[in-house]
Amino acid sequence: QVYLAESGGGLVQAGDSLTLSCLVSERSSSQFFKTYMMGWYRQAPGKEREFLASLRWATGDTDYADSVRGRFTISRDVDKNTVYLRIDSLRPEDTAVYSCASDPTPITIRAGTAYYWGQGTQVIVSS
């Protein structure tokens, strides 16, 4: 069982930068999650969940949705078991609940059908 806890959301101004965190833990001490993929997503009111970025724990390799490439950055801190999502030049349309997910399979991360999910953190961008 993998547990994910997002933090770092809040009310921000357009143009600001924000870094979200996703703390990953596991019931056992095996840390299998470090062989998994991680993903960040968002869901705005009235819209479907949107894939933003993914990262492979083992290598740090990243992938981004075309819509956010260049403005969003996913990274990890192996020692802190934390994956981050930095958002630059925030826009009102970035307002959404941001969630992280974990799964062994890259395809499911891209498709948004990962097995493990956090509860999400709300980001509100005021103009």
C-alpha positions in Angstrom: 0.0 0.0 0.0 1.4 3.4 -1.1 0.2 6.6 0.6 0.4 10.0 -1.1 -0.1 13.4 0.6 -0.2 16.6 -1.4 0.5 20.0 0.1 1.5 23.5 -1.0 -1.8 24.7 -2.5 -3.5 27.9 -1.6 -4.5 31.3 -2.9 -1.9 32.9 -5.2 -1.7 35.8 -7.5 -1.4 35.5 -11.3 2.2 35.6 -12.3 3.5 34.0 -9.1 5.2 30.7 -8.9 4.1 27.8 -6.7 5.6 24.5 -5.7 3.4 21.6 -4.7 4.7 18.7 -2.8 3.6 15.0 -2.8 5.0 13.0 0.1 5.1 9.3 -0.6 5.1 6.6 2.0 4.5 2.9 2.1 3.2 0.6 4.8 6.1 -1.7 4.5 9.8 -0.7 4.6 10.4 -2.0 1.1 9.9 1.3 -0.6 8.7 -0.4 -3.8 7.2 2.9 -4.8 10.8 4.0 -5.7 10.5 1.6 -8.7 7.2 3.2 -9.7 6.1 6.1 -11.8 4.7 9.3 -10.3 2.3 11.7 -11.9 0.7 15.1 -11.3 -2.8 15.9 -12.4 -5.3 18.7 -12.0 -9.1 18.9 -12.2 -10.7 22.3 -12.6 -14.4 22.8 -11.7 -16.6 21.3 -14.3 -13.7 19.7 -16.2 -12.1 16.3 -16.5 -8.9 15.4 -14.7 -5.9 16.5 -16.8 -2.5 14.8 -16.9 0.3 17.3 -16.3 3.6 15.6 -15.7 5.2 12.3 -14.8 8.5 11.2 -13.3 10.2 7.8 -13.0 11.5 7.5 -9.4 14.5 5.4 -10.3 16.0 7.6 -13.0 14.3 11.0 -12.6 13.2 10.9 -16.2 10.3 13.3 -16.8 7.4 13.7 -19.2 5.0 16.6 -19.6 1.7 17.3 -21.2 2.2 19.6 -24.2 -0.1 22.2 -22.6 2.2 22.8 -19.6 5.6 22.0 -21.0 8.0 24.8 -20.2 5.9 26.3 -17.4 5.6 23.2 -15.1 8.5 21.3 -13.6 8.3 17.9 -11.9 11.1 16.8 -9.7 11.9 14.6 -6.8 13.9 14.4 -3.6 14.8 10.8 -3.1 15.9 11.3 0.6 12.6 13.1 1.5 10.4 10.7 -0.5 8.8 13.7 -2.1 7.8 14.6 -5.6 7.3 18.3 -6.5 5.5 20.2 -9.1 6.6 23.7 -9.7 4.3 26.0 -11.6 5.6 29.3 -13.0 3.7 32.3 -14.3 0.5 31.2 -12.7 -2.7 32.0 -14.6 -6.3 32.1 -13.3 -7.0 29.1 -15.6 -4.5 27.1 -13.4 -7.1 27.2 -10.7 -7.8 23.5 -9.9 -7.4 20.7 -7.4 -3.9 19.2 -8.0 -3.3 15.6 -7.2 -0.4 13.2 -7.4 -0.5 9.5 -8.2 1.7 6.5 -8.2 1.7 3.3 -10.3 4.2 0.9 -11.6 3.1 1.4 -15.2 3.9 4.5 -17.3 0.8 4.0 -19.5 -1.5 4.2 -16.6 0.2 7.3 -15.3 -0.3 9.0 -18.6 -3.8 7.8 -18.9 -4.7 9.0 -15.4 -5.7 5.5 -14.3 -3.0 5.1 -11.6 -3.7 2.8 -8.7 -2.6 5.1 -5.9 -3.8 8.6 -5.4 -3.5 11.4 -3.0 -6.4 13.6 -1.8 -5.4 16.6 -3.7 -4.5 20.2 -2.9 -6.5 23.2 -4.0 -4.8 26.0 -6.0 -6.7 29.2 -6.6 -5.1 31.8 -8.8 -6.5 35.3 -8.6 -6.1 37.8 -11.4 
